[in-house]
Amino acid sequence: MRTVGPPVAAAAVALALLSGWTAVGGAGRQRAVEAGPGWLLLPTAGASTATAAFFTIRNPGDIPDELVRAEWEFGGRITLKQHRHQGASGRWEPVPALPVPERGTLAMSPEDADLMIADPPALRSGQWVEFTLTFRRSPELKVRAEVVPPGGRRSG
């Protein structure tokens, strides 16, 4: 007759360890998203009545999150936008949310996603502007963006 003691004992130990890990928050743990300073394009005189802001948002948790709204110190409308690729071309479109993957990053850029700001007030290069980012799961996040001229993109 064959014994099942060691495999059953090993499974029981593994189950106990996994249960303990989950109980202390090791599995599927939600952690608040993080972001450093961003950048905001200085509108070109006479060229546009809109501009865009960009941030890099990191999610250190095990659960995906979404950026669902953005506001800035000047009020007005901010639209979440994403570039939809269609073969060799694509188009921009408003989206209800921008995903921030678990243990991943939402790196906004002129080629992917941004915060479109309609009718911004007069801005100057080097000025810092405050934003409030609202997420589906994480608490609101206050961040700042530096106004930069076109072609003067900040890294980060």
N, C-alpha and C positions, 0 to 999 in steps of 0.2 A: 504494500500500500504506500502511496506517495504522500509526503507531508506538504501542507500548504502554509505552514507556519511562517517561514521567513518572508515569502512574497506578501502575505496578508499583513504581517507586522510592518514591512516597509511601506506598503500602501497606507496603513493607518498613520504612521509617522508623517508621511508626506502630506496627507490630508490635514493632520493637526497643524503642521507648519504653515500650510497654505491658508488655513482658517485663521490662524493667528496673524499672519501677514495682512490678510484682508481686514481683520478686526481693528488693527492699528492704522489702517488707511493706506497700506502699501499697494493695494490693487484698485484701479479705477479711481484714483484720487484726483479731485478737482483742485487745481491751484490757480490763483488769479493770474491773468495775463500781465505781461510787463512790456514797457516800451520806453525807449530813450527819446531824445529830441529828434524832431523831424525837420522837414524843409518845405517851404511854400514858394511857388514860382511867382516872381514879381511880374504882374501883368505888363505886357508891352503896350506902351502908350498908343491909344487909338486902334489897337489890333483886336482887342477882345474885351468883353464885359464879364469874363469868367477867368478863374485861375484854378490851380490844383495844389493840394497838400499831400505829403507822402510821409508815412511812418513805417517803421519796422516793429512789428508786434510779435512777441514771443510767448508761446504757451508752454510752460514747464510741466503742466499736468498731463494726466493720462486720459482726459476727456476733451474732445474737440469743443471749441467755442466759436462764436461768430460776433463780428463787429456789426451792430444793427443800427447805430445812429452816431452822428458826430455834430457837435456844436462848437462855435468859437466865440471869442469875446465880443465880436462885432454883431452877433446875431445874423439873421438872414438864412437863406437856404443853403444847406450842404447836401450834396447827393453822393451816395456811394456808387462808384462806377467800376466796371470791369471790362477789359478788352476781350471780346469773343473772337477767337481765331477761326478763320474759315479758309483753309488751304493756305495760299501764299498771302492772303489779305485778312481782313477782319474788320470789326466795327466796335465802337464803344457803346455800352448800354447801361442804364441805371439798374442796380440790383438791390434787393431788399436787405441783403447781408453779405459780408465778406468773410469767408471761412478762415479760422485760425486753427490749424490742425493740432491734434494732441502731440505733445513733445515736438512741435514744429513752429514755423514762422510764417507770418503774412508779411512779405516784403513788398510794400507798395512801390511802384515805379511808373514812369511815363509809358512803359510798354505793357503793363499788366493791370494794376488797380490803383485807384486814387480816390481822394475826396474832392469832388468838384464844387467850387464855391462860386455861386452866381453873384454878380454885381458887388465885388469887394470894394471897400473904401480905398482911398489912396494909401499905398504902402510904400516903404522905402527899403532898399537893400540893407541887410544887417539888422533889421527890426525883428524882435521876437514877439510871437503871437501865441496866446494860450488857447488850447482846445480841450474839450471834454469828450472822451470816447465812451460810448455805451455798448456793453456786450450782453449777449443772451444769458450767460452764466456768471461771468466775473463781475466784480464791482466796477463802477465808473472809474475811469482813469483820466487824470489831468496830465496833459503833456504840452510841450511847447514846440513851436516850429520856427526856424529862422527863415526870413524872407531872402531869397537868392535870385539873381537875375537868370534869365534863360541861359543855359550852358554853364551855369555856376553851381550845378548840383552838388549838394553835400554828400559825402559818403556816410553810410551808416544806416 
